[in-house]
């Protein structure tokens, strides 16, 4: 994932490009025309300077992970153009709240600053509280990934199979406010603010405002408010409620 791919270029290339190409090569030969849903990332973009990002905004990745995702996007688009596969390329927002352990993603803290404190565990906040992020709940992401496979190919048009998925713009501080509302002062006390320039240099380049009119036209699901996202996480992963109870 993003942070790990930046730390280990060769591993990132093998995982994010080579494996994808090998899978696509098998599919196009064994099951030509098969539907392929590819989860890409907002990391393909560079700083937007406050501008609204659309599917036609020029990608300028600020990380190796973003570059690797962009390479795969181009490959899937070309294979779709040739009729080798029926690709759907979904640019995902930052997903919160991810269950499980922290990952190698630079954005791992976005889930960690909610997930860990609600389990009674410390979490490191490596970025500024005023950082803006484009996020989406786990439930909505799953629904949209599943929904994408059944969209008729003709609805994508002839040019591109790329879609910016719905999400919402939030600040880190707003995320901490929700944490406080749910877990109280004890949860907030488990947040340790410790800047990590390597992490901030990656996530600060990601856009936080997207035009999702194409996604809406195609019928993708929109996301709910941040408070609802956290509530859904607690309902879906009941063990996380142990500390609250």
C-alpha positions as a printed NumPy array, in Angstrom:
array([[  0.   ,   0.   ,   0.   ],
       [  0.994,   3.635,  -0.253],
       [  3.476,   4.006,   2.606],
       [  4.967,   0.552,   2.069],
       [  5.269,   1.105,  -1.69 ],
       [  7.15 ,   4.34 ,  -1.054],
       [  9.522,   2.61 ,   1.356],
       [ 10.156,  -0.383,  -0.923],
       [ 10.014,   0.453,  -4.638],
       [ 10.686,  -3.071,  -5.913],
       [  7.994,  -4.61 ,  -3.706],
       [  5.479,  -1.958,  -4.753],
       [  6.167,  -2.604,  -8.438],
       [  5.732,  -6.356,  -8.015],
       [  2.543,  -6.117,  -5.961],
       [  0.806,  -3.196,  -7.658],
       [  1.852,  -3.585, -11.301],
       [  3.303,  -7.02 , -12.048],
       [  0.629,  -9.011, -10.233],
       [ -2.159,  -6.972, -11.842],
       [ -0.74 ,  -7.469, -15.318],
       [ -0.254, -11.21 , -14.782],
       [ -3.881, -11.568, -13.663],
       [ -5.157,  -9.535, -16.623],
       [ -3.04 , -11.559, -19.063],
       [ -4.607, -14.773, -17.802],
       [ -8.126, -13.333, -17.877],
       [ -7.898, -11.94 , -21.406],
       [ -6.713, -15.313, -22.721],
       [ -8.93 , -17.652, -20.693],
       [-12.047, -15.457, -20.287],
       [-11.91 , -12.745, -22.973],
       [-14.387,  -9.945, -22.355],
       [-14.777, -10.772, -18.661],
       [-15.832,  -7.934, -16.332],
       [-12.963,  -6.67 , -14.168],
       [-13.547,  -4.205, -11.325],
       [-10.268,  -2.489, -10.455],
       [ -9.999,  -0.519,  -7.191],
       [ -7.723,   2.4  ,  -8.02 ],
       [ -7.061,   5.362,  -5.743],
       [ -7.22 ,   9.119,  -5.361],
       [ -3.43 ,   8.776,  -4.962],
       [ -3.109,   9.004,  -8.769],
       [ -3.558,  12.769,  -8.368],
       [ -1.183,  15.405,  -7.103],
       [ -2.03 ,  18.629,  -5.264],
       [ -5.259,  20.158,  -6.595],
       [ -4.749,  23.57 ,  -4.939],
       [ -8.397,  23.622,  -3.904],
       [ -9.753,  22.894,  -7.373],
       [-12.545,  20.395,  -7.898],
       [-11.123,  17.165,  -9.321],
       [-12.925,  15.375, -12.17 ],
       [-12.213,  12.249, -14.21 ],
       [-10.474,  14.463, -16.776],
       [ -8.136,  16.153, -14.263],
       [ -4.548,  15.367, -15.213],
       [ -3.147,  12.749, -12.803],
       [  0.217,  13.67 , -11.331],
       [  1.029,  11.105,  -8.638],
       [  3.024,  12.292,  -5.639],
       [  3.998,   8.756,  -4.63 ],
       [  5.151,   5.511,  -6.219],
       [  1.878,   3.892,  -5.138],
       [ -0.098,   6.511,  -7.046],
       [  2.1  ,   6.034, -10.109],
       [  1.61 ,   2.273,  -9.944],
       [ -2.168,   2.64 ,  -9.725],
       [ -2.141,   5.032, -12.69 ],
       [ -0.131,   2.581, -14.789],
       [ -2.733,  -0.095, -14.063],
       [ -5.552,   2.296, -14.961],
       [ -4.001,   2.889, -18.38 ],
       [ -3.529,  -0.838, -18.928],
       [ -7.131,  -1.663, -18.001],
       [ -8.451,   1.124, -20.201],
       [ -6.425,  -0.141, -23.157],
       [ -7.465,  -3.765, -22.637],
       [-11.084,  -2.591, -22.449],
       [-10.679,  -0.561, -25.645],
       [ -9.431,  -3.685, -27.393],
       [-12.32 ,  -5.764, -26.049],
       [ -9.986,  -8.077, -24.133],
       [-11.776,  -7.34 , -20.843],
       [-14.713,  -5.219, -19.679],
       [-12.953,  -2.984, -17.149],
       [-14.396,  -0.673, -14.511],
       [-11.792,   1.533, -12.829],
       [-12.943,   2.98 ,  -9.528],
       [-10.879,   5.675,  -7.838],
       [-11.473,   5.065,  -4.156],
       [-11.457,   7.731,  -1.459],
       [ -9.586,   7.024,   1.768],
       [-11.606,   4.264,   3.454],
       [-12.635,   4.662,   7.086],
       [-12.977,   2.903,   9.389],
       [-10.985,  -0.122,   8.203],
       [-11.213,  -3.108,  10.544],
       [ -8.22 ,  -5.151,  11.645],
       [ -4.641,  -4.129,  12.328],
       [ -2.876,  -0.995,  11.01 ],
       [ -1.668,  -1.397,   7.424],
       [  1.266,  -0.124,   5.404],
       [ -0.859,   2.633,   3.868],
       [  0.181,   6.229,   4.468],
       [ -3.487,   6.859,   5.267],
       [ -3.608,   4.069,   7.853],
       [ -3.84 ,   6.679,  10.626],
       [ -7.267,   7.762,   9.298],
       [ -8.754,   4.533,  10.579],
       [ -6.279,   4.154,  13.427],
       [ -7.209,   7.369,  15.225],
       [-10.757,   6.046,  15.569],
       [-10.339,   2.277,  15.662],
       [ -7.549,   1.977,  18.225],
       [ -8.844,   4.464,  20.842],
       [-12.267,   2.795,  20.722],
       [-10.487,  -0.432,  21.665],
       [ -8.635,   1.293,  24.51 ],
       [ -5.358,   1.412,  22.581],
       [ -3.02 ,   4.308,  21.779],
       [ -2.887,   5.702,  18.232],
       [ -0.349,   8.004,  16.604],
       [ -1.576,  11.041,  14.657],
       [  1.223,  11.848,  12.173],
       [ -0.355,  14.848,  10.404],
       [ -1.856,  18.239,  11.166],
       [ -5.389,  18.46 ,  12.551],
       [ -6.415,  20.857,   9.777],
       [ -5.497,  18.421,   6.995],
       [ -8.455,  17.851,   4.654],
       [ -9.195,  14.346,   3.395],
       [-11.579,  12.755,   0.899],
       [-13.057,   9.778,   2.751],
       [-15.755,   7.143,   2.453],
       [-17.186,   4.516,   4.786],
       [-16.352,   0.836,   4.461],
       [-20.004,  -0.072,   3.865],
       [-20.388,   2.374,   0.978],
       [-17.128,   1.308,  -0.656],
       [-18.184,  -2.346,  -0.558],
       [-21.609,  -1.557,  -2.007],
       [-20.059,   0.448,  -4.847],
       [-17.452,  -2.196,  -5.692],
       [-20.2  ,  -4.814,  -5.949],
       [-22.531,  -2.483,  -7.859],
       [-19.877,  -1.673, -10.476],
       [-19.817,  -5.157, -11.956],
       [-23.444,  -4.966, -13.103],
       [-23.344,  -1.59 , -14.869],
       [-23.903,  -2.16 , -18.614],
       [-20.697,  -1.564, -20.55 ],
       [-22.401,   0.893, -22.915],
       [-23.12 ,   3.318, -20.062],
       [-19.411,   4.048, -19.665],
       [-19.125,   5.388, -23.201],
       [-16.238,   4.866, -25.593],
       [-13.531,   6.979, -23.992],
       [-12.774,   5.893, -20.447],
       [-13.768,   3.372, -17.796],
       [-12.61 ,   5.607, -14.929],
       [-15.   ,   6.792, -12.203],
       [-14.266,   8.929,  -9.133],
       [-16.316,   7.303,  -6.385],
       [-18.463,   9.368,  -3.991],
       [-17.033,  10.463,  -0.668],
       [-16.972,  13.48 ,   1.603],
       [-14.438,  16.11 ,   2.612],
       [-13.466,  16.078,   6.288],
       [-10.625,  17.408,   8.391],
       [ -8.642,  15.355,  10.857],
       [ -9.996,  17.609,  13.584],
       [-13.581,  16.717,  12.611],
       [-12.665,  13.05 ,  12.869],
       [-11.316,  13.619,  16.369],
       [-14.492,  15.455,  17.343],
       [-16.526,  12.383,  16.353],
       [-14.133,  10.195,  18.324],
       [-14.715,  12.382,  21.358],
       [-18.475,  12.261,  20.908],
       [-18.414,   8.463,  20.848],
       [-15.581,   7.568,  23.206],
       [-15.286,  10.676,  25.366],
       [-12.15 ,  12.176,  26.879],
       [-10.646,   8.774,  27.601],
       [-10.596,   7.944,  23.884],
       [ -9.138,  11.328,  22.934],
       [ -6.411,  10.896,  25.553],
       [ -5.161,   7.872,  23.619],
       [ -4.279,  10.024,  20.587],
       [ -0.582,  10.949,  20.49 ],
       [  0.213,  13.756,  18.044],
       [  3.604,  12.992,  16.55 ],
       [  4.336,  14.482,  13.129],
       [  5.738,  12.134,  10.491],
       [  7.042,  14.165,   7.519],
       [  7.165,  11.068,   5.289],
       [  3.468,  10.327,   5.856],
       [  2.364,  13.943,   5.629],
       [  4.31 ,  14.473,   2.406],
       [  2.216,  11.747,   0.765],
       [ -1.302,  12.345,   2.086],
       [ -1.102,  16.15 ,   1.942],
       [ -0.792,  15.887,  -1.855],
       [ -4.083,  14.055,  -2.255],
       [ -7.103,  16.108,  -3.386],
       [ -9.949,  16.541,  -0.915],
       [-12.723,  17.729,  -3.256],
       [-14.104,  15.694,  -6.145],
       [-16.779,  16.115,  -8.786],
       [-18.686,  12.828,  -8.573],
       [-21.413,  13.676, -11.074],
       [-20.392,  10.761, -13.316],
       [-20.645,   8.335, -10.391],
       [-24.097,   9.673,  -9.548],
       [-25.192,   9.384, -13.197],
       [-24.072,   5.753, -13.22 ],
       [-26.022,   5.079, -10.021],
       [-23.236,   4.632,  -7.485],
       [-24.163,   5.024,  -3.829],
       [-23.353,   8.243,  -1.98 ],
       [-21.811,   8.188,   1.487],
       [-23.386,   9.338,   4.747],
       [-22.039,  11.723,   7.413],
       [-18.931,  10.909,   9.409],
       [-20.876,  10.175,  12.602],
       [-22.873,   7.548,  10.703],
       [-19.64 ,   6.014,   9.399],
       [-18.32 ,   5.485,  12.919],
       [-21.653,   4.124,  14.106],
       [-21.706,   1.634,  11.22 ],
       [-18.188,   0.526,  12.079],
       [-19.181,  -0.182,  15.669],
       [-22.261,  -2.114,  14.553],
       [-20.347,  -4.172,  11.984],
       [-17.425,  -5.02 ,  14.268],
       [-19.035,  -5.617,  17.624],
       [-15.781,  -6.545,  19.384],
       [-14.729,  -2.928,  19.02 ],
       [-17.505,  -1.941,  21.424],
       [-15.967,  -3.862,  24.32 ],
       [-14.024,  -0.91 ,  25.66 ],
       [-17.046,   1.41 ,  25.358],
       [-19.182,  -0.968,  27.37 ]])
